[in-house]
Amino acid sequence: MEKTVNLSLRDVGDLIFRITQRYLFRKNEDLGLDVTLQASPLQESMVLRLLDETRLLVKTFPHKNFSNELVYRIEVYKTREGDMRGNKIAFLEASQHDGAVDEIHRFVQSYLAQLGF
């Protein structure tokens, strides 16, 4: 029987940050982005302030899906200054098992590519 490792909320937040960092700096150029990270026991957040003054908000939090399984829901919003609603551009419900690492990796790269990075 294969032993699986459960990912913590912090693990998922760190993973998203590392993937984002590697993806954005893959050409060894400084894109001039401001990054803010916030962590709590209930949610991890990463805010990227882009050059066009928009913000990319990535929220990760524990969630129960429709099958009543515990997952991590990752939501991505793009907002403008003063716009509190935001525009959800992507979301993923990733399992809490280590097998979700590849899925999270592809998800982060896909929304960054969608934004033109």
N, C-alpha and C positions, 0 to 999 in steps of 0.2 A: 504494500500500500504506500503510495507516494505521499510524503509529508508536504503540506503547503504552508507557506508563511503568509500571515495576514498583514496587509499594509495598514499602517496607522494614518490618521489624517495628516500628521506632520510629514510622513514619508511621501504622501501624494503631493503635498504642497511643495516640498523640496524637489521632487521629481519634475513637477511642472516648471519650477524656476530654472533648474539645471538645463532642461530641454530647451526652454525659451532662450536662455543665455547662449547655449551652443549654437542654436539656429540663427539668432540675430547677429552673432559675432563670427560666423563661419567664414566671412570674407576678410576678417581682420580689419574691419573699419568701425570707427565709433559713429553710431547712428544718432548720438545726442539725445537719447531717451532718458527720462527720469523714471525710476522704478521705486515703488513703495510696496513693502510687504507688511502684512498684518496677520497675526496668528492668535487664535484663542482655542479653547477646548472644543468649541462648536463649529468653527469656520476658519479657513485659511483664505486670504485674499491677496491678490497681486494686482497693482495698478501700474500700467505703463502710460506715461504722458508722451504722446507722439509729437512729432515736429509740427503738425498742422493744428496743434492745440486740442485735439481730441484725446480721449482717454480710453484705454482698453482695460476693462475690469474682468479679472478671472476669479470667480468664487468657487470654493470647494467645500462641501459639507456632507456629513453622513445623511443618508436618506433611505427610505424603504420604497422599493419600486412596486409595480402593480402585482408582482408575484410574491410580495411581502418579503423579499430578500433585502438584506442590508447591503447597500452600495454606496459609493461616493458619487455625488452629483457634482459635475463640473459645469459651470455656466459661464459663458463669455459674453460680455456686453461692450458695445462701443458707444461712448457718450460724448457730448459736447459740453463745454463749460456752462454751468448753470442748469443743465438738463438733468434732473434727478431721476427720470424714468429710465433712460438708457434704451438701447436697442439690442435685444438679445440676438446675437448672430450665430451662436452654436451652443450645444450642450451635449454632455455625455454622462451616462450612468455606468460607471466602471465598478467591477466587483472588488471586493476587499482582499482578494487573493493576489499573490505575486504574479499570476498569469496576466493581470491587467496592465502590467508595465508597458508591454508592446502596444496595446490598444491606446493607452494614454499618450505614448510617444507619437503615434500616428495622428491622434486627435490634435495635439498641440501643433505639430508641424502643418496640419491641414488648415487650421484657422489662421496661422501666421502667413501661410502661402496665400490664402484667400484675401488677406489684407495687403498683399503685395510686397512682403518682405523676402 
